Amino acid sequence: MLMRVAALFSGGKDSVFAVYITQQYGWDVTHLVSLLPKKPDSWMFHSLNIQYTDLLAKAIDIPLVKRATAAEKEAELDDLTQVLQDLEIDGVVSGAIASEYQRTRIEKICDELGIKSFSPLWHKNQELLLRDQVKAGFHIIVVGVFAEGFDETWLGRTIDEKTIDALVSLQKKHGINIAGEGGEYETLVLFGPMFSKRLVIDESEKEWNRDSGVFQVKKAHLEDD
């Protein structure tokens, strides 16, 4: 039986890689699902550069379903439920790696809807996950840093082997989560092996505030690779 699944999609490295892994299973990813928080401190959903999921979905060639959410704790789960209940799917894929908060709440929604929850990256070695993403051909940039040890030079930085080595050093020195699962940093994927086009950034802006910062993409377009 062919599994028909929807994938939670932020445009960050883990949600994109989860789609890639799911396709390797031979499953049909019928929809990408993006919740658009109205404030930056959502408990469940990424907000930084979330507006570019439209272009990324076109590049991956999977239909995107979007819904705004007020991003109130627990109430935002109702917004996700309302999106998923309208889709003809067998399950939901998420890019959760270590967040029990995220995983258990997605599982609860799936139980209520009578569908399965899949987290293909769950509890995988985080350093190896990053290295696998780079080896697979994903072009990932850092678009936000929010933990001790990071500085403004990280904003817009491409994740390559050298960057991963630097993250390992930060883990040893400051105890960060290498994959950023604790909210230490956020990412945006510009290209990957299942992309037909590349996301090209035309205009961007770095915003630094004492010990954290964001890389806001102001304008971007798709280009043939």
C-alpha positions as protocol buffer text, in pm:
chain_id: "A"
residue {
  index: 1
  type: MET
  ca { x: 0 y: 0 z: 0 }
}
residue {
  index: 2
  type: LEU
  ca { x: 135 y: 341 z: -101 }
}
residue {
  index: 3
  type: MET
  ca { x: 151 y: 575 z: 197 }
}
residue {
  index: 4
  type: ARG
  ca { x: 3 y: 919 z: 129 }
}
residue {
  index: 5
  type: VAL
  ca { x: 144 y: 1174 z: 371 }
}
residue {
  index: 6
  type: ALA
  ca { x: 154 y: 1548 z: 433 }
}
residue {
  index: 7
  type: ALA
  ca { x: 476 y: 1704 z: 557 }
}
residue {
  index: 8
  type: LEU
  ca { x: 504 y: 1993 z: 801 }
}
residue {
  index: 9
  type: PHE
  ca { x: 716 y: 2244 z: 613 }
}
residue {
  index: 10
  type: SER
  ca { x: 900 y: 2557 z: 727 }
}
residue {
  index: 11
  type: GLY
  ca { x: 1171 y: 2577 z: 462 }
}
residue {
  index: 12
  type: GLY
  ca { x: 1432 y: 2497 z: 729 }
}
residue {
  index: 13
  type: LYS
  ca { x: 1680 y: 2212 z: 698 }
}
residue {
  index: 14
  type: ASP
  ca { x: 1500 y: 1951 z: 908 }
}
residue {
  index: 15
  type: SER
  ca { x: 1155 y: 1987 z: 754 }
}
residue {
  index: 16
  type: VAL
  ca { x: 1308 y: 1976 z: 404 }
}
residue {
  index: 17
  type: PHE
  ca { x: 1530 y: 1678 z: 485 }
}
residue {
  index: 18
  type: ALA
  ca { x: 1233 y: 1492 z: 634 }
}
residue {
  index: 19
  type: VAL
  ca { x: 1053 y: 1531 z: 299 }
}
residue {
  index: 20
  type: TYR
  ca { x: 1361 y: 1400 z: 117 }
}
residue {
  index: 21
  type: ILE
  ca { x: 1391 y: 1095 z: 346 }
}
residue {
  index: 22
  type: THR
  ca { x: 1019 y: 1022 z: 313 }
}
residue {
  index: 23
  type: GLN
  ca { x: 1046 y: 1025 z: -65 }
}
residue {
  index: 24
  type: GLN
  ca { x: 1336 y: 780 z: -37 }
}
residue {
  index: 25
  type: TYR
  ca { x: 1089 y: 544 z: 135 }
}
residue {
  index: 26
  type: GLY
  ca { x: 883 y: 557 z: -182 }
}
residue {
  index: 27
  type: TRP
  ca { x: 593 y: 730 z: -7 }
}
residue {
  index: 28
  type: ASP
  ca { x: 375 y: 991 z: -177 }
}
residue {
  index: 29
  type: VAL
  ca { x: 417 y: 1332 z: -15 }
}
residue {
  index: 30
  type: THR
  ca { x: 88 y: 1479 z: -136 }
}
residue {
  index: 31
  type: HIS
  ca { x: 107 y: 1814 z: 45 }
}
residue {
  index: 32
  type: LEU
  ca { x: 344 y: 2044 z: 227 }
}
residue {
  index: 33
  type: VAL
  ca { x: 182 y: 2219 z: 524 }
}
residue {
  index: 34
  type: SER
  ca { x: 301 y: 2557 z: 653 }
}
residue {
  index: 35
  type: LEU
  ca { x: 156 y: 2728 z: 958 }
}
residue {
  index: 36
  type: LEU
  ca { x: 230 y: 3101 z: 950 }
}
residue {
  index: 37
  type: PRO
  ca { x: 270 y: 3239 z: 1305 }
}
residue {
  index: 38
  type: LYS
  ca { x: 153 y: 3597 z: 1358 }
}
residue {
  index: 39
  type: LYS
  ca { x: 431 y: 3645 z: 1613 }
}
residue {
  index: 40
  type: PRO
  ca { x: 791 y: 3518 z: 1626 }
}
residue {
  index: 41
  type: ASP
  ca { x: 773 y: 3316 z: 1948 }
}
residue {
  index: 42
  type: SER
  ca { x: 548 y: 3029 z: 1843 }
}
residue {
  index: 43
  type: TRP
  ca { x: 588 y: 2715 z: 2054 }
}
residue {
  index: 44
  type: MET
  ca { x: 547 y: 2486 z: 1756 }
}
residue {
  index: 45
  type: PHE
  ca { x: 615 y: 2662 z: 1427 }
}
residue {
  index: 46
  type: HIS
  ca { x: 900 y: 2858 z: 1269 }
}
residue {
  index: 47
  type: SER
  ca { x: 827 y: 3212 z: 1160 }
}
residue {
  index: 48
  type: LEU
  ca { x: 1158 y: 3341 z: 1023 }
}
residue {
  index: 49
  type: ASN
  ca { x: 1141 y: 3371 z: 641 }
}
residue {
  index: 50
  type: ILE
  ca { x: 836 y: 3142 z: 644 }
}
residue {
  index: 51
  type: GLN
  ca { x: 690 y: 3341 z: 353 }
}
residue {
  index: 52
  type: TYR
  ca { x: 931 y: 3166 z: 116 }
}
residue {
  index: 53
  type: THR
  ca { x: 768 y: 2825 z: 158 }
}
residue {
  index: 54
  type: ASP
  ca { x: 557 y: 2917 z: -149 }
}
residue {
  index: 55
  type: LEU
  ca { x: 865 y: 2937 z: -373 }
}
residue {
  index: 56
  type: LEU
  ca { x: 1030 y: 2634 z: -213 }
}
residue {
  index: 57
  type: ALA
  ca { x: 715 y: 2426 z: -263 }
}
residue {
  index: 58
  type: LYS
  ca { x: 722 y: 2520 z: -633 }
}
residue {
  index: 59
  type: ALA
  ca { x: 1089 y: 2420 z: -652 }
}
residue {
  index: 60
  type: ILE
  ca { x: 1008 y: 2082 z: -496 }
}
residue {
  index: 61
  type: ASP
  ca { x: 684 y: 2051 z: -698 }
}
residue {
  index: 62
  type: ILE
  ca { x: 455 y: 1956 z: -410 }
}
residue {
  index: 63
  type: PRO
  ca { x: 132 y: 2149 z: -340 }
}
residue {
  index: 64
  type: LEU
  ca { x: 151 y: 2380 z: -37 }
}
residue {
  index: 65
  type: VAL
  ca { x: -130 y: 2430 z: 213 }
}
residue {
  index: 66
  type: LYS
  ca { x: -95 y: 2737 z: 435 }
}
residue {
  index: 67
  type: ARG
  ca { x: -280 y: 2867 z: 737 }
}
residue {
  index: 68
  type: ALA
  ca { x: -217 y: 3163 z: 965 }
}
residue {
  index: 69
  type: THR
  ca { x: -197 y: 3095 z: 1338 }
}
residue {
  index: 70
  type: ALA
  ca { x: -205 y: 3337 z: 1629 }
}
residue {
  index: 71
  type: ALA
  ca { x: 73 y: 3119 z: 1776 }
}
residue {
  index: 72
  type: GLU
  ca { x: -90 y: 3092 z: 2117 }
}
residue {
  index: 73
  type: LYS
  ca { x: 38 y: 2794 z: 2316 }
}
residue {
  index: 74
  type: GLU
  ca { x: -178 y: 2483 z: 2260 }
}
residue {
  index: 75
  type: ALA
  ca { x: -438 y: 2682 z: 2060 }
}
residue {
  index: 76
  type: GLU
  ca { x: -203 y: 2678 z: 1761 }
}
residue {
  index: 77
  type: LEU
  ca { x: -248 y: 2301 z: 1756 }
}
residue {
  index: 78
  type: ASP
  ca { x: -614 y: 2353 z: 1666 }
}
residue {
  index: 79
  type: ASP
  ca { x: -501 y: 2546 z: 1359 }
}
residue {
  index: 80
  type: LEU
  ca { x: -285 y: 2253 z: 1248 }
}
residue {
  index: 81
  type: THR
  ca { x: -569 y: 2007 z: 1315 }
}
residue {
  index: 82
  type: GLN
  ca { x: -806 y: 2206 z: 1095 }
}
residue {
  index: 83
  type: VAL
  ca { x: -560 y: 2195 z: 806 }
}
residue {
  index: 84
  type: LEU
  ca { x: -485 y: 1824 z: 834 }
}
residue {
  index: 85
  type: GLN
  ca { x: -845 y: 1709 z: 874 }
}
residue {
  index: 86
  type: ASP
  ca { x: -926 y: 1835 z: 524 }
}
residue {
  index: 87
  type: LEU
  ca { x: -650 y: 1633 z: 356 }
}
residue {
  index: 88
  type: GLU
  ca { x: -686 y: 1276 z: 228 }
}
residue {
  index: 89
  type: ILE
  ca { x: -372 y: 1136 z: 388 }
}
residue {
  index: 90
  type: ASP
  ca { x: -255 y: 835 z: 586 }
}
residue {
  index: 91
  type: GLY
  ca { x: -7 y: 1027 z: 799 }
}
residue {
  index: 92
  type: VAL
  ca { x: 196 y: 1335 z: 880 }
}
residue {
  index: 93
  type: VAL
  ca { x: 573 y: 1376 z: 852 }
}
residue {
  index: 94
  type: SER
  ca { x: 768 y: 1616 z: 1073 }
}
residue {
  index: 95
  type: GLY
  ca { x: 1134 y: 1709 z: 1102 }
}
residue {
  index: 96
  type: ALA
  ca { x: 1145 y: 1673 z: 1481 }
}
residue {
  index: 97
  type: ILE
  ca { x: 1481 y: 1548 z: 1608 }
}
residue {
  index: 98
  type: ALA
  ca { x: 1474 y: 1586 z: 1985 }
}
residue {
  index: 99
  type: SER
  ca { x: 1178 y: 1805 z: 2080 }
}
residue {
  index: 100
  type: GLU
  ca { x: 937 y: 1597 z: 2287 }
}
residue {
  index: 101
  type: TYR
  ca { x: 707 y: 1900 z: 2302 }
}
residue {
  index: 102
  type: GLN
  ca { x: 667 y: 1907 z: 1924 }
}
residue {
  index: 103
  type: ARG
  ca { x: 657 y: 1534 z: 1865 }
}
residue {
  index: 104
  type: THR
  ca { x: 403 y: 1446 z: 2135 }
}
residue {
  index: 105
  type: ARG
  ca { x: 164 y: 1719 z: 2023 }
}
residue {
  index: 106
  type: ILE
  ca { x: 179 y: 1612 z: 1661 }
}
residue {
  index: 107
  type: GLU
  ca { x: 115 y: 1254 z: 1769 }
}
residue {
  index: 108
  type: LYS
  ca { x: -187 y: 1366 z: 1972 }
}
residue {
  index: 109
  type: ILE
  ca { x: -336 y: 1542 z: 1669 }
}
residue {
  index: 110
  type: CYS
  ca { x: -273 y: 1238 z: 1450 }
}
residue {
  index: 111
  type: ASP
  ca { x: -439 y: 1008 z: 1707 }
}
residue {
  index: 112
  type: GLU
  ca { x: -745 y: 1232 z: 1708 }
}
residue {
  index: 113
  type: LEU
  ca { x: -762 y: 1227 z: 1327 }
}
residue {
  index: 114
  type: GLY
  ca { x: -694 y: 853 z: 1297 }
}
residue {
  index: 115
  type: ILE
  ca { x: -371 y: 895 z: 1099 }
}
residue {
  index: 116
  type: LYS
  ca { x: -6 y: 813 z: 1164 }
}
residue {
  index: 117
  type: SER
  ca { x: 277 y: 1041 z: 1278 }
}
residue {
  index: 118
  type: PHE
  ca { x: 622 y: 993 z: 1126 }
}
residue {
  index: 119
  type: SER
  ca { x: 944 y: 1158 z: 1245 }
}
residue {
  index: 120
  type: PRO
  ca { x: 1220 y: 1013 z: 1024 }
}
residue {
  index: 121
  type: LEU
  ca { x: 1494 y: 1221 z: 1192 }
}
residue {
  index: 122
  type: TRP
  ca { x: 1390 y: 1138 z: 1548 }
}
residue {
  index: 123
  type: HIS
  ca { x: 1685 y: 1082 z: 1783 }
}
residue {
  index: 124
  type: LYS
  ca { x: 1932 y: 1051 z: 1496 }
}
residue {
  index: 125
  type: ASN
  ca { x: 2292 y: 1161 z: 1564 }
}
residue {
  index: 126
  type: GLN
  ca { x: 2272 y: 1534 z: 1508 }
}
residue {
  index: 127
  type: GLU
  ca { x: 2622 y: 1585 z: 1375 }
}
residue {
  index: 128
  type: LEU
  ca { x: 2579 y: 1299 z: 1129 }
}
residue {
  index: 129
  type: LEU
  ca { x: 2242 y: 1439 z: 1019 }
}
residue {
  index: 130
  type: LEU
  ca { x: 2404 y: 1771 z: 930 }
}
residue {
  index: 131
  type: ARG
  ca { x: 2687 y: 1600 z: 746 }
}
residue {
  index: 132
  type: ASP
  ca { x: 2437 y: 1380 z: 559 }
}
residue {
  index: 133
  type: GLN
  ca { x: 2241 y: 1688 z: 454 }
}
residue {
  index: 134
  type: VAL
  ca { x: 2555 y: 1851 z: 314 }
}
residue {
  index: 135
  type: LYS
  ca { x: 2669 y: 1531 z: 140 }
}
residue {
  index: 136
  type: ALA
  ca { x: 2325 y: 1486 z: -17 }
}
residue {
  index: 137
  type: GLY
  ca { x: 2365 y: 1824 z: -185 }
}
residue {
  index: 138
  type: PHE
  ca { x: 2147 y: 2054 z: 26 }
}
residue {
  index: 139
  type: HIS
  ca { x: 2242 y: 2422 z: 25 }
}
residue {
  index: 140
  type: ILE
  ca { x: 2146 y: 2547 z: 371 }
}
residue {
  index: 141
  type: ILE
  ca { x: 2209 y: 2890 z: 522 }
}
residue {
  index: 142
  type: VAL
  ca { x: 2182 y: 3012 z: 881 }
}
residue {
  index: 143
  type: VAL
  ca { x: 1910 y: 3277 z: 914 }
}
residue {
  index: 144
  type: GLY
  ca { x: 1893 y: 3324 z: 1290 }
}
residue {
  index: 145
  type: VAL
  ca { x: 2119 y: 3272 z: 1593 }
}
residue {
  index: 146
  type: PHE
  ca { x: 1992 y: 3286 z: 1949 }
}
residue {
  index: 147
  type: ALA
  ca { x: 2250 y: 3128 z: 2180 }
}
residue {
  index: 148
  type: GLU
  ca { x: 2580 y: 3201 z: 2349 }
}
residue {
  index: 149
  type: GLY
  ca { x: 2883 y: 3153 z: 2125 }
}
residue {
  index: 150
  type: PHE
  ca { x: 2724 y: 3278 z: 1803 }
}
residue {
  index: 151
  type: ASP
  ca { x: 2804 y: 3619 z: 1658 }
}
residue {
  index: 152
  type: GLU
  ca { x: 2691 y: 3826 z: 1362 }
}
residue {
  index: 153
  type: THR
  ca { x: 2924 y: 3643 z: 1121 }
}
residue {
  index: 154
  type: TRP
  ca { x: 2691 y: 3341 z: 1143 }
}
residue {
  index: 155
  type: LEU
  ca { x: 2403 y: 3524 z: 977 }
}
residue {
  index: 156
  type: GLY
  ca { x: 2370 y: 3410 z: 615 }
}
residue {
  index: 157
  type: ARG
  ca { x: 2649 y: 3154 z: 659 }
}
residue {
  index: 158
  type: THR
  ca { x: 2630 y: 2838 z: 447 }
}
residue {
  index: 159
  type: ILE
  ca { x: 2630 y: 2510 z: 639 }
}
residue {
  index: 160
  type: ASP
  ca { x: 2925 y: 2311 z: 503 }
}
residue {
  index: 161
  type: GLU
  ca { x: 3177 y: 2076 z: 664 }
}
residue {
  index: 162
  type: LYS
  ca { x: 3372 y: 2369 z: 811 }
}
residue {
  index: 163
  type: THR
  ca { x: 3055 y: 2519 z: 960 }
}
residue {
  index: 164
  type: ILE
  ca { x: 2960 y: 2183 z: 1110 }
}
residue {
  index: 165
  type: ASP
  ca { x: 3305 y: 2161 z: 1272 }
}
residue {
  index: 166
  type: ALA
  ca { x: 3243 y: 2505 z: 1422 }
}
residue {
  index: 167
  type: LEU
  ca { x: 2904 y: 2390 z: 1557 }
}
residue {
  index: 168
  type: VAL
  ca { x: 3072 y: 2088 z: 1718 }
}
residue {
  index: 169
  type: SER
  ca { x: 3318 y: 2327 z: 1887 }
}
residue {
  index: 170
  type: LEU
  ca { x: 3028 y: 2543 z: 2012 }
}
residue {
  index: 171
  type: GLN
  ca { x: 2861 y: 2234 z: 2153 }
}
residue {
  index: 172
  type: LYS
  ca { x: 3174 y: 2143 z: 2348 }
}
residue {
  index: 173
  type: LYS
  ca { x: 3226 y: 2498 z: 2474 }
}
residue {
  index: 174
  type: HIS
  ca { x: 2869 y: 2619 z: 2531 }
}
residue {
  index: 175
  type: GLY
  ca { x: 2657 y: 2304 z: 2527 }
}
residue {
  index: 176
  type: ILE
  ca { x: 2447 y: 2403 z: 2227 }
}
residue {
  index: 177
  type: ASN
  ca { x: 2235 y: 2156 z: 2036 }
}
residue {
  index: 178
  type: ILE
  ca { x: 2430 y: 2093 z: 1712 }
}
residue {
  index: 179
  type: ALA
  ca { x: 2111 y: 2067 z: 1506 }
}
residue {
  index: 180
  type: GLY
  ca { x: 1964 y: 2382 z: 1660 }
}
residue {
  index: 181
  type: GLU
  ca { x: 1675 y: 2179 z: 1799 }
}
residue {
  index: 182
  type: GLY
  ca { x: 1682 y: 2384 z: 2119 }
}
residue {
  index: 183
  type: GLY
  ca { x: 1622 y: 2703 z: 1924 }
}
residue {
  index: 184
  type: GLU
  ca { x: 1992 y: 2795 z: 1910 }
}
residue {
  index: 185
  type: TYR
  ca { x: 1976 y: 2874 z: 1539 }
}
residue {
  index: 186
  type: GLU
  ca { x: 1740 y: 2862 z: 1242 }
}
residue {
  index: 187
  type: THR
  ca { x: 1802 y: 2781 z: 878 }
}
residue {
  index: 188
  type: LEU
  ca { x: 1667 y: 2822 z: 526 }
}
residue {
  index: 189
  type: VAL
  ca { x: 1722 y: 2572 z: 245 }
}
residue {
  index: 190
  type: LEU
  ca { x: 1801 y: 2724 z: -93 }
}
residue {
  index: 191
  type: PHE
  ca { x: 1850 y: 2404 z: -294 }
}
residue {
  index: 192
  type: GLY
  ca { x: 1852 y: 2027 z: -259 }
}
residue {
  index: 193
  type: PRO
  ca { x: 1852 y: 1700 z: -454 }
}
residue {
  index: 194
  type: MET
  ca { x: 1474 y: 1699 z: -507 }
}
residue {
  index: 195
  type: PHE
  ca { x: 1463 y: 2065 z: -616 }
}
residue {
  index: 196
  type: SER
  ca { x: 1403 y: 2151 z: -983 }
}
residue {
  index: 197
  type: LYS
  ca { x: 1497 y: 2514 z: -916 }
}
residue {
  index: 198
  type: ARG
  ca { x: 1716 y: 2707 z: -674 }
}
residue {
  index: 199
  type: LEU
  ca { x: 1599 y: 2983 z: -439 }
}
residue {
  index: 200
  type: VAL
  ca { x: 1811 y: 3290 z: -514 }
}
residue {
  index: 201
  type: ILE
  ca { x: 1822 y: 3573 z: -260 }
}
residue {
  index: 202
  type: ASP
  ca { x: 1802 y: 3919 z: -418 }
}
residue {
  index: 203
  type: GLU
  ca { x: 1780 y: 4135 z: -108 }
}
residue {
  index: 204
  type: SER
  ca { x: 1851 y: 4057 z: 256 }
}
residue {
  index: 205
  type: GLU
  ca { x: 1906 y: 4236 z: 582 }
}
residue {
  index: 206
  type: LYS
  ca { x: 2097 y: 4139 z: 895 }
}
residue {
  index: 207
  type: GLU
  ca { x: 1951 y: 4250 z: 1227 }
}
residue {
  index: 208
  type: TRP
  ca { x: 2177 y: 4210 z: 1533 }
}
residue {
  index: 209
  type: ASN
  ca { x: 2064 y: 4279 z: 1888 }
}
residue {
  index: 210
  type: ARG
  ca { x: 2332 y: 4235 z: 2158 }
}
residue {
  index: 211
  type: ASP
  ca { x: 2365 y: 3856 z: 2160 }
}
residue {
  index: 212
  type: SER
  ca { x: 2125 y: 3732 z: 1890 }
}
residue {
  index: 213
  type: GLY
  ca { x: 2032 y: 3817 z: 1536 }
}
residue {
  index: 214
  type: VAL
  ca { x: 1834 y: 3731 z: 1226 }
}
residue {
  index: 215
  type: PHE
  ca { x: 1896 y: 3724 z: 852 }
}
residue {
  index: 216
  type: GLN
  ca { x: 1578 y: 3853 z: 691 }
}
residue {
  index: 217
  type: VAL
  ca { x: 1529 y: 3765 z: 326 }
}
residue {
  index: 218
  type: LYS
  ca { x: 1358 y: 4069 z: 176 }
}
residue {
  index: 219
  type: LYS
  ca { x: 1333 y: 3950 z: -184 }
}
residue {
  index: 220
  type: ALA
  ca { x: 1403 y: 3620 z: -360 }
}
residue {
  index: 221
  type: HIS
  ca { x: 1321 y: 3431 z: -679 }
}
residue {
  index: 222
  type: LEU
  ca { x: 1356 y: 3084 z: -829 }
}
residue {
  index: 223
  type: GLU
  ca { x: 1618 y: 3004 z: -1094 }
}
residue {
  index: 224
  type: ASP
  ca { x: 1690 y: 2691 z: -1293 }
}
residue {
  index: 225
  type: ASP
  ca { x: 1991 y: 2519 z: -1142 }
}
